[in-house]
Amino acid sequence: MGARRWLDVAAVTSGLLQAFLLLHLATSQSFIGVNYGTIADNLPPPASTASLLKSTSIGKVRLYEPQPSLVAALAGSNISVLLGVPNSDVPNLASSPAAAAAWAAANIPTTVPVSAISVGNELLNSGDPTLGPQLLPAMQNLLAALPAGSATKISTVHSMAVLSSSDPPSSGAFHGDLAGSLDPVLDFLHQNGAPFMINPYPYFAYTSDTRPETLAFCLFQPNPGRVDAVSGLTYTNMFDAQLDAIRAALDAKGYSGVDIVIAETGWPYKGDADEAGATVDNAKAYNGNLVAHLRSQVGTPRTPGKSVDTYIFALYDEDLKGGPESERSFGLYRSDLTANYDIGLAAAPGTVAPTTVTPAPVQVPRDFYSYPSISPFACSRSLTSLIDVLRFCRTRRRRAGG
């Protein structure tokens, strides 16, 4: 009887394990997001964009400023939003709790999950020295304006320029001249369980070193690897190296418990004649291999087994952006909702295809440079527990002579 009982327990546990594996696979895309930029005059209507997103495995969308029509179209989709506060709104939010409460009431959606709100984008490197001192007060006021019990996190997005050192990754450190504004923000993130958000672009690292081996390193392609002589860790791609440099900088400040969110990363598929590496093949390789890397949940050399929420830049091209051709060529999709190239983001078979609608009028945001679903890590922890139970049952079965 004892052996039979343990066989029954093992069978039930095995069934639970199989069911949980399906749940784990179904939620494993929750950390892959996309940026929705609007510096364009040919964007599809919000309903079409929502239809497109629903036809993919993308679980998160980053908005640089409130987009009520798109948010309304996403209702019921389980796609979460990373909501942006334009840099130009930061002084108003910092001015008073009432101003922040008014902004929150007018702009924070209630029909879709809002994982986080980014107060500004790359604000500390925006070139406006008056914004830095206003960042923390704006974040504090907006946090106080959230409804009681809200799970939404308040953060801000940085560029890689906040780092004074990133090579080797173990040398990662923040610029000392940003400490007056950055250090209080880091403490705010730590105190409130909010993530540190940043925009790493291996593409720009490649543009400063266009050797073939560097391109392979940036595109997650086979390469000899690079050894961090201090940590002894070997890196096989630039994304992990940049991520671990950020991790090292946070750890050096005493914030090892602050998670990292990649708010932007991507690769242009087209560029001017002098823009090395801006090709369809390279863009497909980088973004496709990035998605595969994230899905593997292998983590980085410094933090193995820990994936990271990552927002790919961008959903569409933004044809009104200035600068080189590459700035207007980061889109995964065209305005007619067809893909510029395939990186494996299609949803499971049976998903309704996106609906094409007549393009909407011009939408130009106020700032040129102006984000929870089920955690895959929680799933991984629970999955590990089930595996341990199954192993225990098998051991008892053997001891019972079954």
C-alpha positions, 0 to 999 in steps of 0.5 A: 500500500505504501508503494502504491500511495507514493506512486499515486503522489508521484503521478499527481505531481508529475501531472502538476509538473506537466501543467506547470510547464505549460504555464511556464512556457505560456508566461515566458514571453512576459519579459519581452516588450517593445517601444512605441515611438510616435515621431512620425506622420504615417503611424497606423491607427491605435486599433491597428497597432493594438491588433498587431501587438495582440498577434505577437508574443510581445507582453509589454509596450513602452509609451514615451508619453500618454497615449489614451487611444492606444491604451483603450485599444489594448484593454483586455489584451494582458499587454502591460504598459510602461508609461512615460512622463515627458521630460517637459512635464517633470518640472510640473510634477516636481512643483507640488503633490497636487500637480502630480496628482492631477497628472496621475488622474489624467494620464494613468490608465485603469483599463490595462496593467501599468508595470511602471512609470518612467519619469523622464527619458535619459533626463540626466544626460539631456543637456538641461542641467535644471532637470536633474535636481527636479527628478527626485521630487517629481518621482516622490510626488508621483509615487504619492499620487498613486492609488493605495495598494498600487503595484505600479513602480516609479522609475526613470530611464537613463542612457549608458552615458551615466556610466563612466566605465563599462569595460571590462564589465566588472569596472562598471561605475557611474559618473561621479559628477552625476552623484548629486542627482543620481544617488538620491534616485538610486536610494528611492528605487531601493526603498520602493522596490523599483527597477533601474531602467537604462538604454544599452545599444550594442549597435553604437558600441560597434560603430566605434569599433567596426572589426568583424570580431566586434560585429559578431560579439555584438550580434550574439554570433560565434566569437572567441569571447572576451575575458574580464581579467578582474572577474575572470568571467568570459563574455560572448556578447555585448548585451551581457557585457553592458548589462553586467557593467550596469549591474557592477555599477549598482552593486558598487553603490550598495544596490545589489537588490535593485533590478535592471530593466532594459528600456530600449535596445535595438539595431537599425536595418538601414543607414547612410553610406558611412553608417557601418553595420546598419543592414537588414541582416544585422538588425535581424541577427541582433534582435532575433538573437536577443529574443532567443537569448532572453527566452533561454533565461540563461542570464549573464555571466555575473547573474546566471539564470536571471533574465531581464525585462527588455523593450526592443526599439522600436515597433515602427520607424519614425520618419520625422526624426532628424539625424542620420538615416539610421535614426529613422530605421529601427522599426520592426514593422512598417506602417502597413503592419508588415514586418521589416524582418522576422525575429520570431515574435509571432504568437501561437497559431490561431491568433487573429492577424492584425487588421489594417486601418487607414493611417491616423493623422500626425502625432508628434510628441512634445519631447523628442527624447522624452513600462506586471505580468506573471514573473518568469522568475516566480514561475522558475522558482515554483517549477523548481519546487515541483521538480524537487517534490517529484524527485522526493516521490521517486526516492520514496517509491524506490525505498518502498520497493515500487 
